[in-house]
Amino acid sequence: MEGFFALVLAALGITGLSSSVKIVNQGNEVLVERLGSYNKKLQPGLNFVLPFMDRVAHKETIREKVLDIPPQPCITKDNVSITVDAVVYWRIVDMEKSYYKVQNLQSAMVNLVLTQIRSEMGQLELDETFTARQQINEILLRELDIATDPWGVKVTRVELRDIMPSKAVQDSMELQMSAERRKRAAILTSEGERDSAVNSAQGKADAQVLAAEAQQKATVLAAEAEQKAIVLKAQADRQSQVLKAQATAEAVHIVTQALKQDPQAMDAGQILLALGYLDMGGAIGSSDSSKVMFMDPKSIPAAIQGMMSMVDEKKPSA
């Protein structure tokens, strides 16, 4: 009997020793109750408890978790039925509160999120629910974080995944979008035609301006060329007259010198003057504006004699 009792005591000692050692993994926390009341919280690593008096009441991870919110029907401010689902990221920051303050933490959070989603969607019209998604996420995050704080929970992120209107609303939206697309297409087409007409008119106006400027430049260049031609012709005529005058002066000078040096050349000079006089009459007769000139052949010697007397007067006195 003594051996049996010793064996029983040894078995109880081993059982008590093994039950007093608790190993907690990293990222987890354990709540321990002693005689039915909360005693302490075991941290990751090796921990010891009193056998037969302490028991593990709750074991949970403190890592961030994902709460999937199922699709939920909602009514918007303009009385449109939609279905909304979401995802919530959260973690436990106070294990004692999360276990003792609420009976079923995950179920309580799901119902709380659904209530907040219905509340926020009821304050928005259908079009606003698609454009204010980020704003709704921020509002839900703030409200849920405040509501779950007494439960020792920290909500880190809330994301609305799908906002699905009813089938009838979707058909109406498709018709509206189709009408909007046709309207935009018509507007773009009219704007394109207007821009094309404006560009065409502007192109024609620019072409007319360029043509007018080109014609003006051509007229100016033609006038300048004509002016230069007139100036050059006048200069050429003047130069011709100067040369003729110089030639005549030189011829008269040569004849005068010859007459001075040889008195016998007087007769030849008279003949030359008579020939020049006759040539002048022929030139006058051949011109377009010529007039009939009557000349008495007997007066030619008198004219020559008069010219010779003029030459004699210019001779220097001995």
C-alpha positions in Angstrom: 0.0 0.0 0.0 2.8 2.4 0.8 4.3 1.8 -2.6 0.9 2.5 -4.3 0.5 5.8 -2.4 4.0 6.8 -3.2 3.3 6.1 -6.9 0.1 8.1 -6.8 1.9 11.0 -5.1 4.7 10.9 -7.7 2.1 10.9 -10.5 0.3 13.9 -8.9 3.5 15.7 -8.5 4.5 15.2 -12.1 1.0 16.3 -13.3 1.1 19.4 -11.1 4.5 20.3 -12.2 3.6 20.0 -15.8 0.4 21.9 -15.4 2.3 24.7 -13.6 4.5 25.4 -16.6 3.0 27.5 -19.4 4.8 28.4 -22.6 3.3 31.3 -24.6 4.3 31.8 -28.2 5.4 35.2 -29.5 2.4 37.3 -30.6 0.0 35.6 -28.2 -1.2 36.5 -24.7 -2.9 34.2 -22.1 -5.4 35.2 -19.4 -5.2 33.2 -16.1 -8.0 32.9 -13.5 -7.4 31.8 -10.0 -10.4 30.2 -8.3 -12.7 31.8 -10.8 -11.4 35.4 -10.8 -9.0 37.1 -13.1 -5.4 36.8 -11.8 -2.9 37.8 -14.4 -1.8 37.8 -18.0 1.0 35.6 -19.3 3.5 37.2 -21.6 5.3 35.3 -24.5 7.9 32.9 -23.1 8.1 30.6 -20.1 5.5 31.2 -17.3 4.5 29.4 -14.1 1.1 29.1 -12.5 -0.2 27.3 -9.4 -1.5 23.9 -10.2 -5.1 23.1 -9.4 -5.7 26.7 -8.5 -4.9 28.6 -11.7 -6.4 27.9 -15.0 -6.0 29.4 -18.5 -9.2 31.3 -19.2 -8.5 32.7 -22.6 -5.7 32.6 -25.2 -5.6 34.9 -28.2 -3.2 36.6 -30.6 -2.5 40.3 -30.4 -1.4 40.4 -34.1 -3.5 42.4 -36.6 -6.4 40.5 -38.0 -8.8 40.9 -40.9 -12.6 41.0 -40.4 -14.6 40.3 -43.5 -17.9 42.1 -43.5 -20.6 40.3 -45.6 -22.7 42.2 -48.2 -25.3 44.3 -46.5 -28.4 46.0 -48.1 -28.5 49.7 -47.5 -30.8 52.6 -48.5 -29.2 55.9 -49.7 -30.5 59.4 -49.0 -32.3 59.4 -52.4 -34.1 56.1 -51.5 -31.9 53.8 -53.8 -31.3 50.3 -52.6 -27.6 49.3 -52.7 -25.5 46.4 -51.4 -22.3 47.2 -49.6 -19.5 45.0 -48.2 -16.3 45.9 -46.5 -13.1 44.7 -44.8 -11.8 45.8 -41.4 -8.3 45.5 -40.1 -8.0 45.4 -36.3 -6.0 44.0 -33.4 -6.3 43.5 -29.7 -4.5 46.0 -27.5 -6.0 45.0 -24.1 -6.6 41.3 -23.8 -8.4 41.6 -20.5 -11.0 44.1 -21.9 -11.6 42.1 -25.1 -12.5 39.0 -23.1 -14.4 40.4 -20.1 -16.1 43.4 -21.6 -17.9 41.7 -24.5 -19.0 38.1 -24.8 -18.4 37.6 -28.5 -15.9 40.2 -29.8 -15.9 39.3 -33.5 -19.7 39.1 -33.7 -20.1 42.4 -31.9 -17.6 44.1 -34.3 -19.4 42.7 -37.4 -22.7 44.1 -36.2 -21.1 47.4 -35.2 -19.5 47.8 -38.6 -22.8 47.0 -40.4 -24.7 49.5 -38.3 -22.1 52.2 -39.1 -22.2 51.4 -42.8 -26.0 51.7 -43.0 -25.8 55.0 -41.1 -23.2 56.6 -43.4 -24.8 55.3 -46.6 -28.2 56.8 -45.4 -26.6 60.2 -45.3 -25.4 60.2 -49.0 -27.0 60.1 -52.4 -26.3 57.3 -54.8 -23.8 59.4 -56.9 -21.9 60.5 -53.8 -21.4 56.9 -52.6 -19.1 56.3 -55.7 -17.1 59.5 -55.4 -16.8 59.8 -51.6 -15.5 56.3 -51.0 -12.3 57.5 -49.3 -14.2 59.9 -47.1 -16.6 57.1 -46.0 -13.6 54.9 -45.2 -12.1 57.7 -43.0 -15.4 58.3 -41.2 -16.0 54.5 -40.5 -12.4 54.2 -39.2 -12.9 57.0 -36.8 -16.3 55.9 -35.5 -15.3 52.3 -35.2 -12.1 53.1 -33.4 -14.0 55.1 -30.8 -16.8 52.5 -30.4 -14.4 49.5 -29.9 -12.0 51.3 -27.5 -13.9 50.0 -24.4 -13.4 46.5 -25.8 -9.6 46.9 -25.9 -9.6 46.8 -29.7 -7.7 49.1 -32.1 -9.2 49.5 -35.6 -6.4 50.3 -38.0 -8.1 50.4 -41.3 -11.5 50.2 -43.0 -12.1 49.7 -46.7 -15.3 49.5 -48.6 -14.9 46.9 -51.3 -18.1 46.8 -53.4 -21.0 49.2 -53.7 -23.6 47.5 -55.9 -27.0 49.1 -56.8 -30.0 46.9 -57.6 -30.5 45.5 -61.1 -33.1 48.2 -62.0 -30.8 51.0 -60.8 -27.9 49.5 -62.8 -30.1 49.5 -66.0 -31.1 53.1 -65.4 -27.4 54.0 -64.8 -26.4 52.3 -68.0 -29.1 54.3 -70.0 -28.0 57.5 -68.3 -24.3 56.8 -69.1 -25.2 55.9 -72.7 -27.1 59.2 -73.0 -24.2 61.1 -71.5 -21.8 59.5 -73.9 -24.0 60.4 -76.9 -24.3 63.9 -75.6 -20.5 64.3 -75.1 -20.0 62.8 -78.6 -22.4 65.3 -80.1 -20.7 68.2 -78.2 -17.3 67.1 -79.3 -18.4 66.7 -82.9 -20.0 70.2 -82.9 -16.9 71.7 -81.3 -14.7 69.9 -83.9 -16.8 71.3 -86.7 -16.7 74.8 -85.2 -12.9 74.7 -84.7 -12.6 73.4 -88.3 -14.7 76.3 -89.6 -12.8 78.8 -87.5 -9.5 77.4 -88.7 -10.7 77.4 -92.3 -11.9 81.0 -92.1 -8.7 82.1 -90.3 -6.6 80.3 -93.0 -8.5 82.1 -95.8 -8.1 85.5 -94.0 -4.4 84.8 -93.5 -4.1 83.8 -97.2 -5.8 87.0 -98.3 -3.6 89.1 -96.0 -0.5 87.4 -97.3 -1.7 87.9 -100.9 -2.4 91.6 -100.3 1.0 92.0 -98.7 2.7 90.2 -101.6 0.8 92.4 -104.1 1.7 95.5 -102.2 5.4 94.5 -102.1 5.3 93.6 -105.9 3.7 97.0 -106.6 6.3 98.8 -104.5 9.1 96.9 -106.1 7.7 97.6 -109.6 7.4 101.3 -108.8 10.9 101.4 -107.4 12.2 99.6 -110.5 10.4 102.0 -112.8 11.7 104.9 -110.8 15.2 103.6 -111.1 14.8 103.0 -114.8 13.5 106.6 -115.3 16.5 107.9 -113.3 19.0 105.8 -115.2 17.4 106.9 -118.6 17.5 110.5 -117.5 21.1 110.1 -116.5 21.9 108.4 -119.8 20.2 111.1 -121.8 22.0 113.8 -119.8 25.3 112.0 -120.3 24.6 111.7 -124.0 23.8 115.4 -124.3 27.0 116.2 -122.3 29.0 114.1 -124.6 27.4 115.6 -127.7 28.0 119.1 -126.4 31.6 118.2 -125.6 32.0 116.7 -129.1 30.5 119.8 -130.7 32.6 122.1 -128.6 35.8 120.2 -129.5 34.8 120.2 -133.2 34.2 124.0 -133.1 37.5 124.4 -131.4 39.3 122.4 -134.0 37.7 124.3 -136.9 38.4 127.6 -135.2 42.0 126.7 -134.7 42.3 125.5 -138.3 40.8 128.8 -139.5 43.2 130.8 -137.4 46.2 128.9 -138.7 45.2 128.8 -142.4 43.2 131.7 -143.9 42.8 129.6 -147.0 40.5 127.2 -145.1 37.7 129.8 -144.9 36.1 128.4 -148.0 36.2 124.9 -146.7 34.6 126.1 -143.4 31.8 127.8 -145.3 31.2 124.5 -147.1 31.1 122.6 -143.8 28.7 125.1 -142.3 26.5 124.8 -145.3 26.5 121.1 -145.1 25.7 121.2 -141.4 22.9 123.6 -142.1 21.5 121.3 -144.7 21.8 118.3 -142.3 19.9 120.2 -139.7 17.1 120.8 -142.2 17.0 117.1 -143.1 16.8 116.1 -139.4 13.9 118.6 -138.8 12.1 117.2 -141.9 12.5 113.5 -140.7 11.1 114.0 -137.2 7.6 113.0 -136.3 6.6 116.5 -135.3 8.3 118.1 -138.2 6.8 121.2 -139.8 7.2 122.5 -143.4 10.1 124.9 -143.6 10.5 127.1 -146.6 14.1 128.1 -147.3 15.4 130.3 -150.1 18.6 128.7 -151.6 19.9 132.2 -152.2 19.8 133.0 -148.5 22.2 130.1 -147.7 25.3 132.1 -148.7 24.1 135.0 -146.6 23.6 132.8 -143.6 27.1 131.3 -144.1 28.5 134.8 -144.5 26.8 135.9 -141.2 28.3 132.9 -139.4 31.7 133.7 -140.8 31.5 137.3 -139.7 30.8 136.0 -136.1 33.9 133.9 -136.4 35.9 136.9 -137.7 34.8 139.0 -134.7 36.2 136.4 -132.3 39.6 136.5 -134.0 42.2 138.4 -131.8 43.4 141.8 -133.2 46.9 141.9 -134.5 
